[in-house]
Amino acid sequence: MKEHLTMLTDMIMLESVKLIAIQAGEEILRFHRTQKAWLREKPDGSPVTEADMASESLISAKLLPLDSRINYLSEESKQPPYAERKHWKRFWLVDPLDGTKEYVRGTNEFTVNIALIEEGEPTLGVVVAPALSVLYCAVKGYGAWKQPYGQSAKRLVSRLSDPSQPIRIVESRSHPSPELELFLSTYNVKARLKVGSSLKFCLLAEGSVDVYPRLAPTMEWDVGAGDCIYRYSAQNKSHPSSLTYNKPSLRNDSFVLGLQPGKSSTLVSGEVP
């Protein structure tokens, strides 16, 4: 009964989060259409634009009032030290504009990512691709869904791939690596699709590709919402994922998603058992 009530509460919460993500996407498109937004380089060398900050401002203003007991962590907000974060049981994990490099290049492969993290795993996730007019969402116990703007939502179901068979790969458009080429050389790859942002998780969840290998580092906000959508696109319960959250360092090492358990290459750290 308690689990049912929790899922019902999360479903009600999901509708609010979907609306917030869509509104944030509209803020981003306002700058994308005119191509008039300032661009700066952050201390780590990554880009940030006026669109990132406009999205962040809207999301934080609307998300926090939904439940004052839920903490907030975003790429574009001040990140609390682990000494404070380690006590968090639930928190919002936000990337207000994922795929900033793709946005700056003028492509449509950028997203708004919002996830709810509970006890180290995502339990609710929303990914909006505003320039593509599509929303993906998931809730633990409810499944993953795809909803093009103005249309009904469609349940996503994906299956883990047998690496002895030809596989379709989705990979980062902006982060190629020699390690990835070495990894792929051990499989029969029949197709490779290069995509920006968290859309890679979504394509995996909808079954358009079979495997998503990421052998370059990511941050937790890059992957939280997309990981949620992938996990709960399983036919029953959830797919395994080596990604964990609210670590002392918010950085993730390599991961491979989509392969049957025990089939990932030994080149990848954090292999799913």
C-alpha positions in Angstrom: 0.0 0.0 0.0 2.8 2.4 0.9 4.7 1.6 -2.3 1.5 2.3 -4.3 1.0 5.6 -2.6 4.6 6.6 -3.3 4.2 5.8 -7.0 1.0 7.7 -7.1 2.7 10.7 -5.6 5.5 10.5 -8.0 3.1 10.3 -10.9 1.4 13.5 -9.8 4.9 15.0 -9.4 5.8 13.9 -12.9 3.2 16.0 -14.5 4.5 19.1 -12.8 8.1 18.3 -13.8 7.1 17.6 -17.4 5.6 21.1 -17.6 8.6 22.7 -16.0 11.0 21.0 -18.5 8.9 22.0 -21.5 8.8 25.6 -20.2 12.6 25.6 -19.8 12.9 24.2 -23.3 10.9 27.2 -24.6 13.3 29.5 -22.8 16.2 27.8 -24.6 14.5 28.0 -28.0 13.9 31.7 -27.5 17.7 32.2 -27.8 18.2 29.3 -30.3 15.9 30.9 -32.9 17.6 34.2 -32.8 21.2 32.9 -32.2 21.6 35.9 -29.8 23.0 34.7 -26.5 26.2 35.3 -24.7 28.7 32.5 -24.6 31.4 32.1 -21.9 33.9 29.4 -20.9 33.7 27.9 -17.4 36.8 27.2 -15.3 36.8 23.6 -16.5 36.8 24.7 -20.1 33.2 23.8 -20.9 30.9 26.3 -22.5 27.9 28.0 -20.8 25.5 30.3 -22.6 22.7 32.7 -21.7 20.3 30.0 -22.7 21.8 27.6 -20.0 21.3 30.3 -17.3 17.8 31.2 -18.4 16.7 27.6 -18.3 18.4 27.2 -14.9 16.6 30.2 -13.5 13.2 29.0 -14.6 13.7 25.4 -13.4 15.0 26.3 -9.9 12.2 28.8 -9.4 9.5 26.3 -10.3 10.9 23.0 -9.1 11.9 23.9 -5.6 8.4 24.9 -4.5 7.0 21.5 -5.5 8.3 20.0 -2.3 10.5 22.0 0.1 11.9 18.7 1.6 13.7 17.8 -1.7 17.2 19.2 -2.1 18.5 20.6 -5.4 21.7 20.0 -7.4 22.3 21.5 -10.8 25.2 21.9 -13.2 24.6 25.7 -13.2 24.0 26.2 -9.5 26.4 26.3 -6.6 27.2 22.7 -5.7 27.2 21.9 -2.0 30.2 20.0 -0.5 29.8 16.2 0.0 29.9 16.8 3.8 26.4 18.4 3.3 25.2 16.2 0.4 25.9 12.9 2.0 22.9 13.4 4.3 20.5 13.9 1.4 17.9 11.1 0.9 16.1 12.7 -2.0 17.3 15.5 -4.4 16.6 17.0 -7.8 19.5 16.5 -10.3 19.3 19.0 -13.1 21.1 19.8 -16.3 19.2 22.9 -17.6 20.8 22.6 -21.1 22.6 19.3 -21.9 24.5 19.3 -25.1 25.6 23.0 -24.9 28.2 22.3 -27.6 25.5 21.0 -29.9 23.4 24.0 -29.1 26.3 26.4 -29.9 26.9 24.6 -33.2 23.2 25.2 -34.2 22.1 21.6 -34.1 18.8 20.4 -32.5 20.5 17.7 -30.3 20.2 19.5 -26.9 18.0 18.7 -24.0 16.6 19.7 -20.6 17.3 17.0 -18.0 15.5 16.7 -14.7 15.8 13.7 -12.4 14.7 12.8 -8.9 17.4 10.8 -7.1 16.4 8.7 -4.0 19.0 6.7 -2.1 21.5 6.8 -4.9 19.3 5.9 -7.8 17.0 7.8 -10.2 13.3 7.2 -9.5 11.8 9.9 -11.8 13.3 11.4 -14.9 12.3 13.9 -17.7 14.2 14.6 -20.8 12.9 17.3 -23.2 14.4 17.9 -26.6 12.7 21.3 -27.4 14.0 21.8 -30.9 12.7 18.3 -31.8 9.4 18.8 -30.0 9.6 15.6 -28.0 9.6 14.6 -24.3 10.8 11.4 -22.7 9.9 10.5 -19.1 10.0 7.6 -16.6 9.0 6.8 -13.1 10.2 3.7 -11.1 7.4 1.2 -11.1 5.5 2.9 -13.9 7.9 2.6 -16.9 9.4 4.9 -19.5 7.4 6.9 -22.1 7.9 9.0 -25.2 5.6 11.8 -26.0 6.0 14.0 -29.1 4.5 17.4 -28.5 0.7 17.4 -29.1 0.5 13.6 -29.2 -0.3 10.8 -26.8 2.5 9.2 -24.8 3.8 5.8 -26.0 5.3 3.2 -23.6 9.0 2.4 -24.3 10.2 -1.2 -24.0 13.8 -2.1 -24.7 15.7 -5.4 -24.4 19.3 -6.1 -23.5 21.4 -7.1 -26.4 23.4 -10.3 -27.1 26.9 -9.2 -28.0 27.5 -12.3 -30.1 25.0 -10.8 -32.6 25.5 -7.7 -34.8 24.7 -4.6 -32.7 23.8 -0.9 -33.3 25.8 1.6 -31.3 24.9 5.1 -30.2 27.9 7.3 -29.3 28.7 10.8 -28.4 29.0 13.3 -31.2 31.4 15.5 -29.2 33.5 13.0 -27.2 35.2 10.4 -29.5 38.1 8.4 -28.0 40.7 5.8 -28.9 39.3 3.7 -26.0 35.9 3.6 -27.7 37.5 2.4 -31.0 39.3 -0.3 -29.1 36.2 -1.4 -27.3 34.1 -1.5 -30.5 36.7 -3.6 -32.2 35.7 -6.5 -30.0 32.1 -6.6 -31.3 30.3 -7.0 -34.6 29.0 -3.4 -35.1 26.5 -3.1 -37.9 25.7 0.6 -37.3 27.1 3.6 -35.5 24.9 6.6 -34.7 26.5 9.8 -33.4 24.2 11.9 -31.2 24.6 14.8 -28.8 23.2 15.1 -25.2 21.1 12.7 -23.2 19.2 11.7 -26.4 21.6 8.7 -26.5 19.9 7.2 -23.5 16.5 7.9 -25.0 17.3 6.2 -28.3 18.5 3.2 -26.3 15.3 3.1 -24.3 13.1 3.2 -27.4 15.1 0.4 -29.1 16.4 2.5 -31.9 20.0 1.3 -30.9 21.3 -1.6 -29.0 24.2 -0.4 -26.9 25.5 2.9 -25.5 29.2 2.8 -24.6 30.6 5.9 -22.9 34.4 5.6 -22.2 34.9 9.3 -21.5 34.0 10.9 -18.1 30.5 12.4 -17.5 29.0 14.3 -14.6 26.0 13.0 -12.6 23.7 15.7 -14.0 24.6 14.6 -17.6 23.2 11.2 -17.1 20.6 11.1 -14.3 17.4 11.7 -16.3 18.5 9.7 -19.3 19.6 6.8 -17.1 16.2 6.8 -15.4 14.4 6.6 -18.8 16.7 3.8 -19.9 16.4 1.8 -16.6 12.6 1.7 -16.6 12.3 0.9 -20.3 12.7 -2.7 -19.3 9.7 -5.0 -19.8 9.7 -5.8 -16.1 11.3 -3.9 -13.2 14.4 -2.3 -14.5 17.5 -2.7 -16.6 20.9 -2.9 -14.7 23.0 0.2 -14.7 26.4 0.8 -13.2 25.7 4.5 -12.7 25.3 5.7 -9.1 24.5 9.1 -7.6 25.5 11.6 -4.9 29.0 10.2 -4.8 31.8 12.2 -3.0 32.9 13.1 -6.5 30.0 13.9 -9.0 32.1 12.6 -11.8 31.3 9.3 -13.5 33.8 6.9 -15.0 33.2 4.8 -18.1 29.9 2.8 -18.6 28.3 0.6 -21.1 24.5 0.2 -21.2 22.3 -2.2 -23.2 24.4 -5.4 -23.1 23.2 -8.5 -21.3 24.7 -8.7 -17.8 28.2 -10.0 -17.7 28.8 -9.2 -21.4 30.5 -5.8 -21.1 34.1 -5.6 -22.1 36.8 -5.7 -19.4 38.0 -2.4 -20.9 35.2 -0.7 -19.0 35.4 0.1 -15.3 32.4 -0.2 -13.1 31.1 -3.2 -15.1 27.6 -4.4 -14.3 27.9 -7.8 -12.6 
